[in-house]
């Protein structure tokens, strides 16, 4: 019996790579903004809130991923 070849595995791998790439860009952008805010000497309360928002956003994405 001849095995049919499909490109599903290739497309799946490419999709995972693209998603990981953009997720990395998104995270790095948030980290860069927080670092710039630290350099600009924003009040500690503002920095703490920015970090908390980033953490909460990541947690929300994890929760909604399984939904």
N, C-alpha and C positions, 0 to 999 in steps of 0.2 A: 504494500500500500504506500503510495507516494504522500509524503508529508507536505502540506501546503505551507508556504512561507508567507508570513505577514510582517508588516512593518509596525505592528501595534507596540511591540517592545521598544522599538526605536523612538516612536512618537511619545510613548510614556516616559522614557528616559529624558527626551528633549524637554517635555513639559515640566518634569520635575526640576531639571536644571534651570529653566527659565524662571520658574516660580521661586526657587532658592536664590537665584541671582537678584531678582527684584525685591525679595524679602530682605536680603542683605543690604541692598541700597537703601531701603526704607529705614532699617534699623540704624545704619551708619549715618543717615541724614539726621535722625533724631538725636543720636549721640553727638554729632557735630554741633547741632544747635545748642544743646545743653552745655557743651564745652565752651562755645562762644559766649553763652550767657554767664558762665563762671568767669571767663576772662573779662567780661564787661562789668563784673562785680555787682551783679544783680543781688538783691537781698536774699539771704539764706532761705527765707520762707518761700520765695518764688522758685528758687532752684529745687528745693525739696518738693514743691508741688509739681514742677515740671517732671521730675523723676518719677513721682507717684503716678502721674498721668500716663507716662510711658509704660510703667509696670502694669497699670490697670488695663491699658489698651492691649497689651500682649496677653494678659489673662483673659480678657473678653474674646479675643480672637481664638484662643484655645477652646474656650467654652462653646463658641458658635461653630467651630470647625466640626464638632461631633454632632451638632444639631441637625 
